[in-house]
Amino acid sequence: MTAQSNAARPASLGPKLGETVERFELEKAWLVDPVSGREGPGEIVVVDGVLESVNWLEGDEAAGVTAAGVVVAPGFFDLHAHFREPGFEDAETVATGSAAAAHGGFTTVALMPNTQPALDEPGVLARIRAASAAGTSPIEVLAYGAVSAGRAGEQLSAMGELADAGVLGYSDDGAPVRTAKLLRSALLYAGMLGLPVVDHAEDLELTAGAEAHEGYVASVMGLAGWPSAGEVQAVSRDLSVLADALADEPRARLHLTHVSTAAALDLVRAAKKAGLPVTCDVTPHHLAFTDEWIAGSRRWAWEAIGADGKALDPWADGALTAGPYDTALRVNPPLSTAEDAAACLAALVDGTADAVATDHAPHTVVDKEVEFGKASNGISGIETALGILLALVDAGKLPLARAVAALTTGPAAVCAASDATRGTSAARPRGLVEGAAADLVVFDRSDGWVVTPESLLSKGKNSPLLGRELPGRVLLTIAGGRLAYEDPDADDSAN
C-alpha cells in the first residue's frame, strides 16, 4: 500500500487488528525522529512487521511535503494511565483501554496501581498481563506497583517481589505517599532495586474538602478551594526527602506526576539544576484547560491570558459559551489558572517537564453525573492527548518535534534506568530505527476529528471536549510490528 502524496490517506492494510503488518509503504510523508533529532520529508517501508527502510527526501523529491500533512512518528508511550482492571471494569478494561490507546497513537502504556485489589503483590500484575494477553491488541501494557500495602500509606508493599515480577516503579497514585518517613523508605528500597518512586504530590491537610483550584473562579462559583500550596508543599517535601535519601542510596530516583502549578515546577527546575535525580510530567488538560472551563469557558488556556501575562476574566469578555459545573472537568490536581497552564507549557518547552502523560481516568456515568464536588476525579484523555498537543503546535506555542519527543523519548528516558524495561517496548529506542520492530503512529494534520461518545473507544466518555473538533486524525498505529489501530475511513480502493 502506498500513499502517493503528503495529503493522501493510507489505504486499508488488510490484516486484522493484532496481526503482523506484512507490507506497508508510505511515500512523501513528514517524518519526525526524536532519537536522531531529525524531521522532514521522507518515506518508510515496513515488511513483516519490521521497519525495513527510512528514506529522507531532499531537493526536488521533497517538494510539496510539509509538516502540515501526513506525519509519521514513533509510537507514543503514556507514563500514567488507568485501565481500571481489576475491580472497576464497568469504567474501563485492559481491552477497551488498549483500543483507546491505539486510537490515540500510543503503543506502550504504564498503568497506575489503584485497582481493586491494589497492585501491591505480583498476583495482581499477573491478572493485568493475562487480560492483555487474552485480547487482540498488540499495545504493550506495563504497570507500577503500589508503594504501600493496599495503598493504605502505612507500610511498604512487597517491593522486592513486585520488582522481580516486572513493575516499572512504585506509586500510590490516586493518593500521595502518605508520610515523609514512608517516602524515604520507599526511595531507599526502590533505589536498591533500580526503580523510581512516582508520587502524586498532594498535601492532604491543605486539600481536604477541596472542589476546585482556590482563586477567583472557585470563589464566584461557590466551590471549596484547593490552594496552590496543596501541591507546592508536597513537592517541597518530596524533594527534601529525596535529597536526604541519596546520602544512603545514591540510586534513589523520584518522578513527580501531573505537576500543575508554576511554583511547583519552579521547585523541580531548581532541583534539576542542583543535580537531584528527579523527573516530572505534565498532562494535556493542565496545558490546555483552565479553571474558567468550570464556569463554561471553552477557549484554550493560551487564549485566556492577556498581554500582561495575567489570566483574563471569563465573565468580562464573553468567554462563557457552555454550561457551568461540567463534572468532566473535576480532576486531581484541579485545573488551575492560565498563568499555571503557561508555566506547564514553559516547563515542557525548556525540558523541566520530561514528558506529557495523559492521566487517562475513565469513569462511569454514575460516578460523574452528580454534583460537581461529589464527582470522581478524572478525564478520559488518552485519545485526545495528541489533538491537544497539535492545537498547541498549530497556535505556534510548541514545536512539533518537541510535542513528539514529550510523548516518546521523554517517557522512555524516565524509565531508562529501570531493569524492568528490558525486553519490553519501554526499552525500545523511541525513534524511526531501521531493522527494529515497527512501532509507529501515522496521523494527518490536515484533517481533524470530532470528539463524540461514539468516536471514543474508551468506555469512559467523561471528556470536556465532547462535540469539539481536534486537529490531527490518527490514521494508523502499528505496535511491535502488529496492527493496533486503523482509521475506519481508510481508502480501501488504494493499492
N, C-alpha and C positions, 0 to 999 in steps of 0.2 A: 504494500500500500504506500503510495507516495502523495504527499501534498505538493501541488505544483507552484504555489505562491505563498507569500507570507500571510496572506489573508485567507488562504484555503483552510477548510475544516478537514481534519484527518478522517479518512473513511473508516468504516467498521473493520475491526481487526479480524473478526471471525471466531477466535477462541472464546470459550465461555469464561466467566469470572473464575479466577483461581488457576486457570490453565496457563502453561508456558506460552509466551509470545514467540511464535516461530519466526516471523519476519515482520519488521516494521521499519519503514524508511520515511524520513521527513526531510524535505528539501526546503531551503530558503526560509528557515525559522531564525528567531533571535535566541541564541544560546547564552545562558548565564551559568558560569562555573565558579562558585565561591572558593574552591580549593586553589585553583590557579590564579584567581582574581581577574579572570578574563570574561568579557561578554562581547557579543557581536554576532553578525550573520554567520550561519553555519548549517551543517547538515549532520544528521545522525542515522545510523543503521543499527538495528537490533536483530540478531539472529539467534534463534534457540535460547532466548532469554538473556543473552549476553550483549552488552553494548560493544558491538564489533568495531565501529568506527565513529570518530568525531572529526568532522572536517570543517575547519574555519574558513570562511569565504573572504576574499579580498578583491578589490578592483571592480571590474565590470560584473563579476559573478555575484557581488554583494549588493548590486544596485537595487534599490527599492525595498530592501529588507530593513525594517526598523523595529525598535522595541515596542512599538505601538500595536504590533500584530501578534502572531503566534509566538509564544515563548516556551522554551524548553529549559527546565531547571531540575536539579536533583530532587528526589522525593523528600518531603518535609518530615521533620522529627518534632513531635509535640512532647515537651518535657512534663506536662501537667494536664491530665485529663481524668475524668471519672466515667467509667463504663458501668458502674453500679452493681455488677455481678461479682460475687454472690450477695443476695439479700434484698436487692431493690430492683429486681428485673422488670417491674412494672414501669420504671423510669427509663431504663436502658439495659441492654445486654451486651456481652462482648461481640456478638454477631452484628447487632444494629449499630453499635459504636464503631466497629471496624468499617462497616459500609459508609457511615457518615465521614469517618476519617479519610477514606479513599476519595470520596466526593470532594473533600476539601483539599486534596493533593498530598495528604500525609501518608507515609509508608511505614512509619515507626511511631508508636505511641507508648508513653510511660504513664501507668495508671497509679493513682493515689490509693492508699490502703484503708480508706474509710468505708469499707464494705461491712456486711453483717454475715458472719463474724468478720472482725477486723483482720487484716492481713498481718498477723503477728506471729505466725508459725508456718512452716513450709506446706502444710496441707492445703491452706487457702490458696497459696500460689499455684499449687498443682491443679486445683479446681479451675482457676482462671486459664491456665495453659490448656487444660482439657477442653474448656469451652471454645478457646481459639482454634484448637486443632480440629474440633468437630465441625467447624464451618468451612466455607469455601474461600474465605478471604485470605489473601496472602499477606495482609498487613501484619507486621510483627508487633505483638503485644508484650510489652515489658512492664515491670511493676516495682514499686517501692515497698519495703516492709515497714511496719509501724515502728516508731521509736519506743513506745511504751506498750506493755501488755494490755490488750483491749483498748488501746489508745486512751487509757484512763489517766495517764500522766502521773502514775505512782511509782512504777518500777519498769526497768528496761525489758523489752521483748527478748525473744530468743535470737539475738542479733547474729551470733555465730552460725546458727542453723539456717537462718534466713540468707546469710551471705553464701553459705555452701549451696543453697537452693538456687541462687542466682538473682537476688534482688539488685536493683540499680543503686540503692541507697536506702535511707531511712527518713520517714516523715510521720508526723501525727496530723497531717493536713486535714482541714476541716476545723482544726484547733491548733494552737501553738504548742510547742514543747513547754509543758506547764511551768516548770521551775528552772532557775538557773543551774541548780545542782544536777537535775536530771539532764539538762542540755550538755553540761560539761562531761558527765559520764558518757553520754551518747557520742559526743565528739571524740573522746578518747578511744572508746571501743570501735567506733566506725573507722577512725583513722588507722587503727591497727589492722582492720580488715580491708583497708584500701577503698573505702566507700564514703560518700558525702552524707551529711545530715542536711535535709531540706526542710526549712522552717517556714511556717505561716506566721509572720510577725504580727502579733496582736497582744496588747496588754489588756487582759480580760477585765481587770478592775476598771479601767478607763472606758471600756466599750460596753459594759453591761447595760442592757436595755436599749442600746442604740439602734436606730432605724435608717439613718442616712448621715452623710457627712455633715459635721457640725458647721453651720455657716448660714448665709443669707437665705438660700433656698429652703433648707430644713426649717428655719425659723418661720418663714412665710407660710409654709405648708403644715406646720404644727407637728413635725416629726422629731423624735428624740435624736439628739446629735451625737455623732461619733467624732471626737476630736482628732486632729492630725497626730496628736501625741500618742494616741492609741497604737499607731504603727511606729512612730519615731522612737518611743521609749523601748519598744520590743526590739527594734533593730539595734539600738544602742546597747541593750543588754546582750544580745546575741554576739555582737562584735567584741564586746569586752570579754565575754566568756571564751570566745574563740581565741583571742589573743593570749589569755591565761592558759588555756588548754595546750597551746602549741609548745609551751615550755616542757610539757611532759610527753606530748605526742606530736612531733613535727609533721606528721602525715594527716593531721586533722584538717577537714575541709567543710566549709559551710556554703550552702546555696540558699538564698532568700527568694522565695517565690512570690509572684504577683505584687511586687513593690509598687506603691501607687501615689506617693506624695513626694514633693520636691525636697523636703527636709530629710526624709529617709534616704533618698537617692544621693543627696549630698554626703551623708554618712558613709554610704557604700563607696562613693567615689574617693573619699578621703582614705578609707580603709585600704582600697586597692593601691592607692599611691604609696601607702605606708608598707605595702608588701604582704598584707594579710591574704591568705588563700580563700577569698570569698568571691562568689559569683551571684548574679541575680537575673531574674527575668521580669518582663512587664507583659501585660495582657493586651490583646486588641481592644477590649472595651475600655480599659483605662487610658489608652491612647486616643480613642475616638469619641467616647461619650463623656458627658459631664453630669453633675448633679442636676443641672437645669432640665435634663431629659425627664426627670421625675415630675417636673412641673408641666411637661408637654412639649418641650422644645425637641426638634429633630435635626438641628444643624450639627455638623461635625464640631468637635472640640476646637479645632484650629480656626473655625469660623466664629467662635464665641469669645474671642479675645480681641481687645482693642489695640490700637497702635501703641498705647502706653504699656502694653503687656498685661493689662488687667482684664478680668472677666467682664463681659457685657451683662447688662441687666435684661433678662429674658422678658420681664413684664413691661419694660420700657421700649423695646424695639421690635415688638411683634413677632418674636421667635416662637411663641407657643402655638403650635399648629396641631397638636394631638391632645388626647385626654390625659389628665394627670394620674399619678399613682399607678402606673403600669408596673405590675409586680415582676415582670421580666427584668426590670432594672434594679431589683434588690439583689445586691451582690456583697460578697465579703472578700476583701475590704470594699467599702462603699465607693460608688462613683464620687469623684471629688470635683474640684474647680477646674476651670480652663487653664489656670496657671499650673496646677499639678499635672494636667494632661500634657501641657507643653514641656514640663520637666521630664515626664516619661519619654517623650519624643526626643528631647535633647540627650537624655541618657542612652537611648537606643543609638542615636547617631554617633555619639562620641565613644561608645563602647562600654560605658559604665554598666548598662544593661547588656548582658551577654546574649540574650535570646528573647524571642517572643514565644510565650507559652499560652495556650488558649484558656486554660482552666475550664474546659468544657464540662458543664454541670447541668445535665438534663434533669428535668423534674416532671412529675405528673401534673395534670390539670388540678387535681385535688390539692396538691402542695403549693400551687401558685395562684389559683383563683380564690383568694382570701384577702383580708385587709392587708395593706402594704406591709405594715410592721410585723405581721404574722406569717408572711410568705417565706418559703425556703429560699436560701441564698443561691444564686447561680444563673448563668446564661448558657443556653445551648449554643456553643460558639465555634466548634471545630470546623464547621462547613462554611462559616462566614469570615474566618480569620484572613484568608488571602484577599478577599474582596475589600476588607477594611484597610489592609496594608496598601493595596493598589489604589485606593482612594487617596491615601497619603501621598503615594507616588504621583498620581495624577495632579494633585494640588501643588506639586513641587516641594513638598516638605520632607521627602525621604527618597534617596536614590534607590532604583530598582535592585541594584546589586546588594545594597545593604539590607533591603527587605528580604531578599532570598537568603542571604547569609544568616539573618536572625532566625530563620526557620530551618536551617540546615547545619552549617558548620558551627554556629553558635551553640545550639543544643548539644551537638556532638562533643564539643570541647568541654562542656560542663561534665560530661560523663567519661571523658577520655581516659582519666586515670583509674577508672573502675575496672577491676579484674572481671567483674560480672558481664562486661560488654563483649568480652572476647567470644567470637563465634556467633555473635548476633549482629543485626543490622546497625545497632548503635555503634559498632566498631568500624563500620564501613566509612571510607572517605566520602564525605557528602558532596562529591563533585561528579563531573562527567568524565569518568575514568574508563578508557578503552580496556576491554578484556574483563571487566568486572560485571557481575550480575546487574542487569539494567534496573535502576531504581530512579524513576523519572516521573515528573509531572509535566504535562503539556497543557497550557492554558492560553486563551485568546483574549488579549487586552482590548481588541477592537469590538468585543461582544460583551454583553452583560447577562445577568440572570436576576429574576425577581424572587426574593425570599418569600416562600409561602409554606404553609404546613405540608403541602403535597411535595414541594421541591426539596424539603429537608428529609434526609434518610434516617436521621436520628429519631428515636422515639420522642425525644424532648423537643417540643415546639416552642419552648419558652425563650423567644428571641424578640428584642425590641425592634428588630429590623424587618419584621413581617410586613409585606406589602412594598418594601423598598427594593429598588434595583441596585445591584452591586456590580462593579466592573470586574472583568476577568472571569470568563466562563471556563471552568476546568473541562478539558476535552478528553483527557486520558491520564490515568495513573497506573504505572507499572511498578510493582513491588517485588524485589528479588527475582526479576525476570518473568513474573507472572502477572496476568491482567487483574488489576484491582478495581478499576472503575473505567467505564467508557460512557461518554456522553450519549444519552439515548437518541439524540438527534444527529448522530454521526451519519455522514453521507454514504449509504450502502452502495451507491452507484459508482463510486470512485474505484480505481483499481491501481 
